[in-house]
Amino acid sequence: MIIYKTTNLLNGKIYIGQDTNSNPNYIGSGKIIKEAIKKYGKSNFSKEILEECETIEYLNEREIYWISLF
């Protein structure tokens, strides 16, 4: 389970999210990120793993932390 940061390489906007499956191809599924991927193309986004978590409770806590940090 990971917390990740997806960055739009064209405008620098970021999206923080969590992935319980740690899928390397997953870059987000919220409405805003989906619209941005459709507009700019998946190749214009990069994904960075910020943290690995052991439990879903800790994953949820840390997602809130990382969102507030950025």
N, CA, C and O atoms as a DFTB+ gen file, in Angstrom:
280 C
 N C O
     1  1       0.855      -1.174       0.000
     2  2       0.000       0.000       0.000
     3  2       0.901       1.237       0.000
     4  3       1.855       1.332       0.772
     5  1       0.576       2.171      -0.877
     6  2       1.445       3.341      -1.040
     7  2       0.651       4.646      -1.079
     8  3      -0.537       4.681      -1.400
     9  1       1.370       5.713      -0.735
    10  2       0.928       7.082      -0.990
    11  2       1.789       7.558      -2.152
    12  3       3.007       7.377      -2.137
    13  1       1.168       8.164      -3.158
    14  2       1.911       8.595      -4.336
    15  2       1.571      10.036      -4.691
    16  3       0.554      10.586      -4.268
    17  1       2.458      10.624      -5.482
    18  2       2.236      11.968      -6.023
    19  2       2.304      11.870      -7.537
    20  3       3.311      11.430      -8.091
    21  1       1.237      12.278      -8.203
    22  2       1.212      12.345      -9.656
    23  2       1.383      13.810     -10.045
    24  3       0.672      14.680      -9.544
    25  1       2.323      14.072     -10.936
    26  2       2.622      15.434     -11.360
    27  2       2.353      15.598     -12.851
    28  3       2.782      14.782     -13.668
    29  1       1.638      16.664     -13.189
    30  2       1.436      17.030     -14.581
    31  2       2.723      17.713     -15.038
    32  3       3.084      18.771     -14.523
    33  1       3.405      17.114     -15.995
    34  2       4.697      17.628     -16.447
    35  2       4.581      18.899     -17.276
    36  3       5.582      19.573     -17.518
    37  1       3.382      19.229     -17.708
    38  2       3.187      20.427     -18.527
    39  2       2.877      21.665     -17.702
    40  3       3.299      22.767     -18.053
    41  1       2.141      21.494     -16.605
    42  2       1.769      22.680     -15.815
    43  2       2.187      22.593     -14.352
    44  3       1.968      23.541     -13.598
    45  1       2.784      21.474     -13.931
    46  2       3.292      21.342     -12.568
    47  2       2.249      21.031     -11.515
    48  3       2.593      20.905     -10.339
    49  1       1.008      20.903     -11.888
    50  2      -0.026      20.579     -10.897
    51  2       0.176      19.152     -10.398
    52  3       0.615      18.269     -11.136
    53  1      -0.162      18.949      -9.102
    54  2       0.049      17.636      -8.501
    55  2      -1.241      17.071      -7.936
    56  3      -2.187      17.798      -7.635
    57  1      -1.251      15.763      -7.801
    58  2      -2.356      15.018      -7.217
    59  2      -1.743      14.026      -6.244
    60  3      -0.855      13.260      -6.618
    61  1      -2.207      14.028      -4.995
    62  2      -1.748      13.069      -3.982
    63  2      -2.835      12.025      -3.822
    64  3      -4.014      12.365      -3.724
    65  1      -2.454      10.766      -3.795
    66  2      -3.436       9.709      -3.641
    67  2      -2.848       8.481      -2.975
    68  3      -1.668       8.447      -2.627
    69  1      -3.692       7.473      -2.805
    70  2      -3.263       6.219      -2.214
    71  2      -3.648       5.074      -3.138
    72  3      -4.619       5.151      -3.891
    73  1      -2.855       4.007      -3.055
    74  2      -3.108       2.821      -3.872
    75  2      -2.855       1.599      -3.000
    76  3      -1.717       1.318      -2.624
    77  1      -3.916       0.880      -2.683
    78  2      -3.776      -0.292      -1.814
    79  2      -3.140      -1.466      -2.546
    80  3      -2.681      -2.411      -1.904
    81  1      -3.102      -1.427      -3.877
    82  2      -2.511      -2.518      -4.659
    83  2      -1.086      -2.230      -5.123
    84  3      -0.435      -3.100      -5.700
    85  1      -0.599      -1.019      -4.875
    86  2       0.744      -0.600      -5.311
    87  2       0.964      -0.865      -6.805
    88  3       2.021      -1.351      -7.207
    89  1      -0.029      -0.546      -7.607
    90  2       0.024      -0.757      -9.049
    91  2       0.905       0.315      -9.697
    92  3       0.583       1.500      -9.609
    93  1       2.004      -0.070     -10.342
    94  2       2.901       0.931     -10.936
    95  2       2.280       1.718     -12.090
    96  3       2.764       2.802     -12.415
    97  1       1.220       1.199     -12.717
    98  2       0.584       1.889     -13.840
    99  2      -0.553       2.817     -13.424
   100  3      -1.065       3.580     -14.243
   101  1      -0.944       2.755     -12.168
   102  2      -2.058       3.560     -11.659
   103  2      -1.556       4.949     -11.295
   104  3      -0.621       5.082     -10.505
   105  1      -2.177       5.998     -11.869
   106  2      -1.750       7.365     -11.545
   107  2      -2.870       8.207     -10.950
   108  3      -2.695       9.409     -10.748
   109  1      -4.020       7.593     -10.666
   110  2      -5.107       8.309     -10.026
   111  2      -6.439       8.044     -10.699
   112  3      -6.503       7.672     -11.871
   113  1      -7.512       8.245      -9.924
   114  2      -8.837       7.977     -10.471
   115  2      -9.883       8.995     -10.051
   116  3     -11.066       8.801     -10.332
   117  1      -9.490      10.059      -9.395
   118  2     -10.445      11.100      -9.038
   119  2     -10.904      11.859     -10.266
   120  3     -10.263      11.796     -11.315
   121  1     -11.994      12.565     -10.142
   122  2     -12.587      13.285     -11.274
   123  2     -11.595      14.273     -11.895
   124  3     -11.463      14.332     -13.117
   125  1     -10.915      15.030     -11.075
   126  2      -9.996      16.062     -11.579
   127  2      -8.817      15.439     -12.311
   128  3      -8.447      15.899     -13.391
   129  1      -8.220      14.393     -11.731
   130  2      -7.069      13.762     -12.387
   131  2      -7.488      13.062     -13.669
   132  3      -6.745      13.079     -14.650
   133  1      -8.665      12.447     -13.679
   134  2      -9.153      11.794     -14.904
   135  2      -9.325      12.812     -16.030
   136  3      -8.944      12.552     -17.171
   137  1      -9.900      13.967     -15.705
   138  2     -10.093      15.013     -16.717
   139  2      -8.756      15.533     -17.225
   140  3      -8.599      15.800     -18.416
   141  1      -7.796      15.675     -16.321
   142  2      -6.472      16.164     -16.720
   143  2      -5.760      15.156     -17.617
   144  3      -5.117      15.544     -18.593
   145  1      -5.866      13.869     -17.299
   146  2      -5.245      12.833     -18.130
   147  2      -5.877      12.823     -19.518
   148  3      -5.184      12.674     -20.524
   149  1      -7.190      12.981     -19.562
   150  2      -7.895      13.025     -20.853
   151  2      -7.435      14.232     -21.672
   152  3      -7.266      14.134     -22.888
   153  1      -7.236      15.355     -21.010
   154  2      -6.856      16.588     -21.697
   155  2      -5.400      16.569     -22.153
   156  3      -5.102      16.946     -23.287
   157  1      -4.482      16.128     -21.270
   158  2      -3.047      16.237     -21.550
   159  2      -2.390      14.937     -22.006
   160  3      -1.289      14.960     -22.555
   161  1      -3.056      13.806     -21.784
   162  2      -2.475      12.512     -22.142
   163  2      -1.659      11.927     -21.001
   164  3      -0.937      12.651     -20.316
   165  1      -1.770      10.635     -20.797
   166  2      -1.106       9.958     -19.682
   167  2       0.414      10.127     -19.724
   168  3       1.067      10.148     -18.680
   169  1       0.970      10.246     -20.913
   170  2       2.428      10.366     -21.039
   171  2       2.967      11.676     -20.466
   172  3       4.175      11.804     -20.263
   173  1       2.104      12.639     -20.206
   174  2       2.529      13.921     -19.645
   175  2       2.397      13.980     -18.121
   176  3       2.348      15.061     -17.534
   177  1       2.340      12.808     -17.494
   178  2       2.254      12.725     -16.048
   179  2       3.350      11.802     -15.531
   180  3       3.706      10.816     -16.177
   181  1       3.876      12.133     -14.365
   182  2       4.842      11.254     -13.714
   183  2       4.294      10.877     -12.341
   184  3       3.523      11.621     -11.735
   185  1       4.708       9.714     -11.870
   186  2       4.252       9.223     -10.571
   187  2       5.457       8.968      -9.682
   188  3       6.445       8.367     -10.103
   189  1       5.357       9.435      -8.448
   190  2       6.422       9.263      -7.461
   191  2       5.818       8.646      -6.206
   192  3       4.804       9.132      -5.703
   193  1       6.418       7.598      -5.703
   194  2       5.959       7.001      -4.446
   195  2       6.518       7.827      -3.297
   196  3       7.729       8.019      -3.183
   197  1       5.620       8.312      -2.449
   198  2       6.024       9.125      -1.311
   199  2       6.256       8.288      -0.064
   200  3       7.139       8.589       0.738
   201  1       5.448       7.220       0.099
   202  2       5.541       6.435       1.330
   203  2       4.842       5.090       1.146
   204  3       3.834       4.987       0.447
   205  1       5.394       4.070       1.783
   206  2       4.745       2.761       1.840
   207  2       4.143       2.596       3.224
   208  3       4.749       3.004       4.214
   209  1       2.960       2.005       3.305
   210  2       2.237       1.856       4.566
   211  2       1.840       0.392       4.774
   212  3       1.596      -0.340       3.815
   213  1       1.781      -0.017       6.033
   214  2       1.465      -1.398       6.372
   215  2      -0.032      -1.657       6.548
   216  3      -0.510      -2.748       6.238
   217  1      -0.770      -0.667       7.040
   218  2      -2.195      -0.870       7.314
   219  2      -3.021       0.194       6.598
   220  3      -2.518       1.268       6.268
   221  1      -4.286      -0.117       6.364
   222  2      -5.190       0.825       5.712
   223  2      -5.422       2.057       6.587
   224  3      -5.577       3.165       6.074
   225  1      -5.445       1.864       7.901
   226  2      -5.634       2.993       8.813
   227  2      -4.469       3.967       8.703
   228  3      -4.667       5.180       8.631
   229  1      -3.250       3.426       8.690
   230  2      -2.063       4.278       8.574
   231  2      -2.012       4.924       7.190
   232  3      -1.622       6.084       7.060
   233  1      -2.402       4.184       6.167
   234  2      -2.448       4.709       4.807
   235  2      -3.361       5.933       4.754
   236  3      -2.987       6.957       4.182
   237  1      -4.545       5.840       5.341
   238  2      -5.484       6.965       5.355
   239  2      -4.925       8.160       6.110
   240  3      -5.083       9.297       5.667
   241  1      -4.272       7.920       7.244
   242  2      -3.666       9.002       8.032
   243  2      -2.579       9.707       7.235
   244  3      -2.515      10.936       7.198
   245  1      -1.727       8.914       6.598
   246  2      -0.593       9.489       5.889
   247  2      -1.012      10.223       4.611
   248  3      -0.357      11.182       4.202
   249  1      -2.092       9.776       3.989
   250  2      -2.595      10.497       2.823
   251  2      -3.002      11.915       3.233
   252  3      -2.704      12.882       2.531
   253  1      -3.672      12.027       4.355
   254  2      -4.065      13.347       4.864
   255  2      -2.830      14.192       5.152
   256  3      -2.798      15.381       4.833
   257  1      -1.825      13.585       5.750
   258  2      -0.568      14.296       6.050
   259  2       0.066      14.832       4.759
   260  3       0.416      16.009       4.678
   261  1       0.209      13.974       3.766
   262  2       0.884      14.387       2.519
   263  2       0.082      15.441       1.766
   264  3       0.660      16.353       1.175
   265  1      -1.232      15.325       1.782
   266  2      -2.050      16.349       1.132
   267  2      -1.840      17.697       1.806
   268  3      -1.705      18.718       1.133
   269  1      -1.813      17.700       3.135
   270  2      -1.612      18.973       3.849
   271  2      -0.208      19.528       3.630
   272  3      -0.016      20.744       3.635
   273  1       0.771      18.650       3.437
   274  2       2.147      19.088       3.204
   275  2       2.287      19.782       1.859
   276  3       3.004      20.776       1.746
   277  1       1.622      19.277       0.859
   278  2       1.710      19.867      -0.476
   279  2       0.621      20.907      -0.675
   280  3       0.535      21.514      -1.742
